[in-house]
Amino acid sequence: MTIPSHTLNDGAVLPAIGFGTYPLKHDEAVSGIVSAIEAGYRLLDTAVNYGNEREVGEAVRTCGVPREEILVASKIPGRDHGYDDAIASVHGSLERLGLDYLDLHLVHWPNPSVGRYAEAWRALVTLREQGLVRSIGVSNFTAAHLDRIISETGVTPAVNQIELHPYFPQVDMRAVNAEHGIQTESWSPLGKRQAPFAEPAVADAAEAHGVTPGQVILRWQVQLGSIPIPKSATPERQRANLDVFGFELTDAEMSAITALGRADGRLFDGDPDTHEEM
């Protein structure tokens, strides 16, 4: 299967779909991630707070695919936002993963009440200069958070990973990312327990194209230009989630799915201006 890709503002290339590893743990994580790699995924998304970096590293080492063909991304937790703490956090991630470098590293949440996310960002800039991290980005950052770190460092994130699914399509934030040349990634791209599989906009498109509702939503993500990172430990579902490049949604179908957006469409109280995750 040929998977399209996106070229980031730093010249790095990411596949159009990645594999999310939360909340996989222990043997299920290793076997699930190896299965995903065998299915064709080449971008693996983890985080310190997911507690599964060791499992991701083991899967990378045992999958039989050369390390340089697999892109590994992790994230700095809020408790490590101080500059020195952020440096140590990334070294800790590398140690747990058993890797010499990370392909992408993100600041997980801005935690604005703490107000040290710019320090964490400066640490990532340093680590990129040292070659320990290939690309650097952020997660759950608003326009104001982006403006601050860009103005203070002169360095624009390559990626902003945000909650994005049909009930929360993030029209404005996607536009902000695009204005900065930042690649949008989507966490919980299907909407988890609130997945709108039965919504006519999704179900009708699935019937029209002879695919599943989940494939319709992931295709919607791809056509938006975002990189969804769905998670599944089931090989059949993994393959289905990746098999979304053989059909194309019409403009009307795209608009109908985006129109499912709700003002209260977040999966939980994850407003980046108030949410704290340490």
C-alpha positions in Angstrom: 0.0 0.0 0.0 1.3 3.4 -1.0 0.7 6.0 1.7 0.8 9.7 0.7 3.0 12.0 2.8 3.3 15.6 4.0 6.5 17.6 3.9 6.9 19.7 7.1 8.2 23.2 7.3 11.7 21.8 8.4 11.9 19.5 5.3 11.0 16.3 7.2 8.3 14.0 5.8 5.5 12.4 7.7 3.0 9.8 6.3 -0.6 10.9 5.9 -1.7 8.6 8.7 0.1 7.6 11.9 -0.5 5.1 14.6 -1.6 6.2 18.1 -0.4 4.0 21.0 -2.5 5.3 23.9 -3.6 3.5 26.1 -1.7 0.3 25.0 0.5 -1.2 27.6 2.7 -4.2 28.3 2.6 -7.2 25.9 -0.6 -6.0 24.2 1.3 -2.8 23.3 4.3 -4.5 21.8 2.2 -7.0 19.8 -0.2 -4.3 18.7 2.5 -1.9 17.5 4.4 -4.7 15.7 1.1 -5.6 14.0 0.6 -2.0 13.0 4.1 -1.7 11.5 3.5 -5.0 9.6 0.2 -3.4 8.3 2.2 -0.5 6.9 2.2 2.2 9.6 5.5 4.1 9.8 4.6 6.9 12.2 4.3 5.9 15.9 2.9 8.4 18.4 3.6 8.0 22.1 4.2 10.2 25.2 5.8 10.2 28.6 2.4 10.3 30.1 1.2 7.3 28.1 3.6 5.1 30.1 4.4 2.9 27.1 7.6 4.3 25.6 9.5 1.1 26.6 7.0 -1.0 24.7 7.2 1.3 21.6 10.9 0.9 21.6 10.7 -2.9 21.9 8.3 -3.0 19.0 10.6 -0.9 16.9 13.6 -3.2 17.7 11.7 -6.4 17.0 9.5 -5.6 14.1 12.0 -6.4 11.4 11.7 -3.0 9.7 14.9 -0.8 9.7 14.9 1.9 12.4 15.4 4.7 9.8 12.1 3.7 8.1 10.1 4.2 11.3 9.2 7.6 12.7 8.8 7.8 16.5 7.2 10.7 18.2 6.9 11.4 21.9 5.9 14.3 24.2 7.1 16.3 27.2 4.7 16.3 30.1 3.7 19.4 32.0 5.7 18.6 35.1 8.9 18.9 32.9 8.3 22.3 31.4 11.3 24.0 32.9 14.2 24.3 30.4 16.5 21.8 32.2 13.6 19.6 33.1 12.5 19.4 29.5 16.0 18.5 28.4 16.1 15.7 31.0 12.6 14.6 29.9 13.6 14.0 26.3 16.8 12.2 27.4 14.5 10.0 29.6 12.3 9.3 26.7 15.3 8.2 24.6 16.5 6.0 27.3 13.1 4.3 27.8 12.6 3.9 24.1 16.2 2.6 23.6 16.7 5.0 20.7 19.6 7.3 19.7 17.2 10.0 18.4 13.5 10.9 18.1 12.0 11.8 14.8 9.4 14.1 16.4 9.0 15.5 19.9 6.1 17.7 21.1 5.3 19.8 24.1 2.2 17.8 25.2 0.0 20.6 26.7 0.7 24.3 27.2 -0.5 24.3 30.9 -0.8 28.1 30.8 -1.4 28.6 34.5 2.2 27.3 35.0 3.4 29.5 32.2 6.6 27.6 31.4 5.7 26.1 28.0 8.0 28.5 26.2 11.0 27.1 28.3 10.0 23.6 27.1 9.9 24.9 23.6 13.4 26.5 23.9 14.7 23.1 25.2 13.3 21.4 22.1 15.0 23.9 19.9 18.3 23.1 21.6 17.8 19.4 21.3 17.0 19.7 17.6 20.3 21.6 17.2 22.1 18.8 19.0 20.5 16.2 16.7 18.7 14.3 19.4 15.3 15.3 17.9 14.8 15.6 14.2 11.6 17.6 14.2 9.9 19.6 17.0 6.4 20.6 17.6 3.6 21.1 20.1 0.3 19.6 21.1 -3.0 21.3 22.1 -1.6 24.8 21.5 -3.9 27.7 20.7 -3.1 30.6 18.4 -1.9 32.7 21.4 0.4 29.9 22.6 1.9 29.6 19.1 2.4 33.3 18.8 4.3 33.4 22.1 6.8 30.7 21.4 7.4 31.8 17.8 7.9 35.5 18.9 10.2 34.4 21.8 12.4 32.0 19.8 11.9 32.7 16.1 11.3 29.0 15.6 7.9 27.8 14.3 6.7 24.3 15.3 6.6 21.8 12.5 3.5 20.1 14.0 0.6 21.0 16.2 -1.3 17.9 17.4 -4.9 18.8 18.4 -8.2 17.1 19.2 -9.9 16.9 15.9 -12.9 14.8 14.8 -16.3 15.4 13.2 -17.9 16.7 16.4 -14.9 19.0 16.9 -13.5 19.9 13.4 -11.3 22.7 14.6 -11.9 24.9 11.6 -10.3 28.0 13.1 -7.3 26.2 14.6 -6.6 24.4 11.4 -6.6 27.7 9.6 -4.1 29.2 12.2 -1.8 26.2 11.8 -2.0 26.6 8.0 -1.1 30.3 8.2 2.0 29.4 10.1 2.9 26.5 7.8 2.4 24.1 10.7 1.2 20.6 10.0 -2.0 19.6 11.9 -2.2 16.2 13.5 -5.4 14.8 14.9 -5.7 13.0 18.2 -8.8 10.9 18.8 -9.5 11.3 15.1 -12.6 9.1 15.1 -14.1 10.6 18.2 -13.6 7.6 20.5 -16.8 6.7 22.4 -18.7 9.5 20.7 -17.7 8.4 17.2 -20.5 9.6 14.9 -20.7 6.4 12.8 -24.5 6.5 12.7 -24.8 10.1 11.6 -26.3 10.3 8.1 -23.4 12.4 6.9 -21.1 9.5 7.7 -23.3 6.5 7.2 -24.5 7.7 3.8 -21.0 8.4 2.6 -19.9 4.9 3.8 -22.7 3.3 1.8 -22.0 5.4 -1.3 -18.3 4.4 -1.4 -18.7 0.8 -0.1 -16.5 1.4 3.0 -16.9 1.6 6.7 -18.0 4.7 8.7 -14.6 4.7 10.3 -12.9 4.7 6.9 -15.1 7.7 5.9 -14.0 9.7 8.9 -10.3 8.9 8.4 -10.7 9.8 4.7 -12.3 13.1 5.8 -9.3 13.8 8.0 -6.9 13.0 5.1 -8.7 15.3 2.8 -8.7 18.1 5.3 -4.9 17.8 5.2 -4.5 16.7 8.7 -2.6 13.6 9.9 -4.9 11.4 11.9 -3.3 9.0 14.4 -5.9 6.3 15.1 -5.3 3.5 17.7 -6.3 -0.1 17.4 -4.8 -3.3 18.7 -6.7 -5.4 16.3 -4.9 -6.2 13.0 -8.0 -6.2 10.9 -9.0 -2.7 12.2 -5.4 -1.5 11.8 -5.5 -2.4 8.1 -8.9 -0.9 7.6 -7.9 2.3 9.2 -4.9 2.6 6.8 -6.9 1.6 3.7 -8.5 5.0 3.0 -6.6 6.0 -0.1 -8.7 4.1 -2.7 -11.7 6.5 -2.6 -12.4 10.2 -2.4 -15.2 12.0 -0.6 -17.1 14.6 -2.6 -17.1 18.3 -1.6 -20.7 17.9 -0.4 -19.8 14.8 1.8 -16.8 16.7 3.2 -18.9 19.7 4.1 -21.7 17.5 5.6 -19.2 15.8 8.0 -17.6 19.1 9.0 -21.1 20.5 9.7 -21.5 17.9 12.5 -19.2 20.1 14.6 -20.6 21.2 18.0 -19.6 24.1 20.2 -19.3 21.5 23.1 -17.8 18.8 20.9 -14.7 18.1 22.9 -14.4 14.6 24.3 -13.6 16.0 27.8 -12.8 19.3 29.4 -9.7 19.7 27.4 -9.7 23.4 26.7 -5.9 24.2 26.3 -6.5 27.6 28.0 -7.7 25.9 31.2 -6.7 22.2 31.1 -3.7 21.1 33.1 -1.9 17.8 32.5 1.2 17.2 34.6 
